Amino acid sequence: RARRAGIRYLFIQVVSGGLLLAGTLMLYRESGSLAFNHIGLGTFASGLIFLAFGIKCAFPLLHNWLTDAYPEATVTGTVFLSAFTTKVAVYALARGFAGTEALVYIGAVMTCFPIFYAVIENDLRRVLAYSMINQIGFMVTGVGLGTALALNGAVAHAFADVIFKGLLFMTMGSVLQMTGRINGSDLGGLYKTMPITATFCVIGALAISAFPLFSAFITKSMVMTSALDTGHVWVWPFLLFASAGVLEHAGIKIGRASCRERV
């Protein structure tokens, strides 16, 4: 399974890189410059670049490479993937497509649809992979809103996500390393045998769930406030639902696997 996921990851990323190269060459032909400034949508070249970054951001229907590869990578490799790959794409979108209205809609969908998959998923590393798409959705929405508050919230959330998602992947990696199991239904009572891991798992779960006084509470609030300030009132309920949903699958399901008694 890991080999198949790796080959698929390679294929998808080569396609993304090819689109990015083609779009860059076409943009250079049109503008005569390779400066990476605001690009925006409007031309075929910019559309190719946008699609390339969208693949790397795991846009809806372009996300399967992430949910396949992350759970099958090594324990250490998954942490590095969660920290760097998609965050570079978010940074690129912020540089080239800030204020693009389409990103508001795409980001809102990204925050919501992974919740339904994560709820029924048993593999806890795959749950975190779906949760990754959910969190990227907040960043993409912030980039699409384009205000100073929204962009600061998106960038801050990307930085916060590196910390708490890396922490959660490390705790699940520790569980897999020590028990050989990663399905939630097979785990329980880890607070007795792995108390430090369980403690850090709960901390990560609280952070990703936007619990007050934790990082995501601030960063998500910045994006959601900006949505109201810019008149995207309909986006706010979607983001609120997404925040509640991540509490269910990351805060409760993963925390329960660590703290409940095994039957």
N, C-alpha and C positions, 0 to 999 in steps of 0.2 A: 504493500500500500504506500509506503514511504517513497519507493522508487517511482511509482506511477504519479504520485503527487508532485515529486520533484520534476519529472519530465513535463508535466502539465504546466507547472510554474515557469519552467524555462521557456516553453512555447509561448505562453501568454505574455511574458515579459519581453521576448524577442519581437512579438507583434507590436507591443506597446512602443518599444524602442524604434521599430521601423516607422510607425506612424509619426513619432516625434521627429525623427530625422527627416522624413518627407515633408512634414509641415514646416520645419525649420528652413529647409532649402527653398521651399516655395515662398515662405515669408521673406527670406533674404532676397529672392528674385524680385519680389514686389516692392520692398522698402530699401534694399541696398544696405541693410544693417543687421547685425546679429546681436545687438544690445537686447538684453532681457529686461524690457520694461513692460508696462501694461499692454496687453495684447487685445483682450476683449474678443467677443464673437462678431462675426460679420463677413468673414471671408472663408473660403474653403481651407486655406492654410491654417488659419486660427482654429477652425473646427477640428482639423486633424490633431493639432497640438492639444486642444481641449480634450479630445477623446483619449489621447495617449495618457494624459494626466488622470483622466477619469478611470482608466483601467487600473492605474497604480493606486488610486484612491478607493478602489472597490465600489464604484458606482453600482446601483441596482442593475441586475442582469450581467454585470461584468465582475461580479464579486466571488465567484465560485473558487477561483484559484486560491483565495485567502483562506476560506473555510476548509479547503482540502489540505493546503500545505502546512498551515500553522500547527494543527494537531499532530501531524506526522513528522514534524521536524524533531531534532534532538532537543533535550531539555534546555540546553544552553542556547541552541540555535533559535528556538522559539522566542526567547527573551530578546535577542538581538533583532529578530524580524519585527516583533511588536514595537520595539523602540525606534527603529530607523526607517523602515521601508515606506510605510504609508505616510509618515510624518513629512518626508521629503516631498511627496506629492502634494500634501496640503500646503507646504511652504511655496511650491511652484504655483499652485492655484492662487495663493495670496499675492504672489508677485505679478502674475500675468492676467488674472481674471477677477480681481477684487471688484465687487459691485455688480457682477453679472447676475441678472435676475434669475436665470435658469438654475443657478446653484442653490437658491433658496428653496425651490421646489425639490430639487434632487436631494439636498441635505435633509429636508423634512421627511422624505420617504426613507432615506437611509437610517434615520433615527428610529423609525417605527417598525419596518418589516422584519429586521433580524430578531426582534423580541419574540415573535410567534415561533420562529425556528428554535431559538434558544430555550423556550419553555418546554418543548417536547424532546430536546436533545439530552442524552444521558452522558455522553462523553464530556467531561468537564473542561477539557482543553478546547474542544469544539464549541462549547458554550461561550468560552472567553473569546474565541475567534468571531463568533456572531456579535458578541458584545463590542468587539473592536470596531465593527462596521457601524454599530449604533453610536459609538463615541465619535467616530470620524464624521458622522452625519451632523453633529453639533458644530464641528469645525467648518465643514463645507457650508452649512447654513450661515455661519458668521462671516465667512469670506464672501458669500453671495450678498449679504446685507450691505457690506462694504463701508459701514460707518467706522469711525475710530474706536468706538466702544465695542462693536461687533468684531472687528479685526483683532483688537487686543484680547477679547474674550476667546477668539478662536486660537490664537497663538498661545495664550496662557493655558487653554485646555489641552492643546497638543503637548505642551511641556508637562502638565500635570498627568496626562495619560501615560506618558513615558514612564513616570514613576509608579503610579498605582497599578497600571496594567502589567508592567514589568514585575512588580511585586507579586501580583496574582499568578502570573505565569511561573514565577520562581517557586511559589508555594505549591502549585499543582505539579510542577516538575519534581519537587521534593517528595510529594506524596507518591507519584509514579515510581520514582527511584527506590523508595523504601518499601512500598507495598506491592509494586508490580501491577496495580490496578488504577484506573482513572475514571471508571463509570461511577456516577453518583450513587447508584443503587447498590454498589459493592462496598461502599465506604461508610464509615461511622466510627465514633469514639476516638477520633484522632487527637482530640484535645488531651487525652490521657497519655497516648504513646508518643505524640509529636506536639507537645504544648507550645513550643516556640513557633513552629510552622502554623499551627492553628491560630495563634494570636496575630501573626502578621497577615494571615488570610482574612481575618475579621477586619483588620485595619484597612486592607486593600478593598474589601467589599464595602465598607462604610464610605471610603473615599470615592469609589466609582459610582456609588448610589447617591452622591451629592448630599450626604448627611451634613447638617449644620456644623460649622467650624472645620470642615474638611475642604480640600482644594476645589473639587468639582462643584461644590455648592456655590462658590464665587464665580467660577468660569462659566458654568451653565447659566447662572443668573445674568451675567453680562450679555450673553447671546440672546437670551429670552427677553430681557429688557429692551435691547436694541430692536428686536422684532416688533415690539409694541410701539417703540418710538418712531419707527419708519413706516408704520401703517400696515404691517403684515400681521394683523390681529389674528387671522386664521391659523398662522403658523404656531402661535403660542400654545394652543391646546395640544397640538401634535408633539411639541417639545416637552410639554408637561407629562403627557402620556408616556413618552419615551423615557423620561427620568424615572417615572414610577415603574415602568417595565424592567428597567435595568436593576432596580431594587429587587424585583422578584427573582430574576435568573442569576444575577451575580451576587446580590446581597443575601438572598435567602437560600437559593439552591446550593451555591458553593459553600456558604457558611454552614448550612445544615449538614453537608457532607463531613465537615470538620468537627462539628459540635454535637450532633445527635448521637444517641446510643445506637450501636450496631445491633440489628435484630438477628 
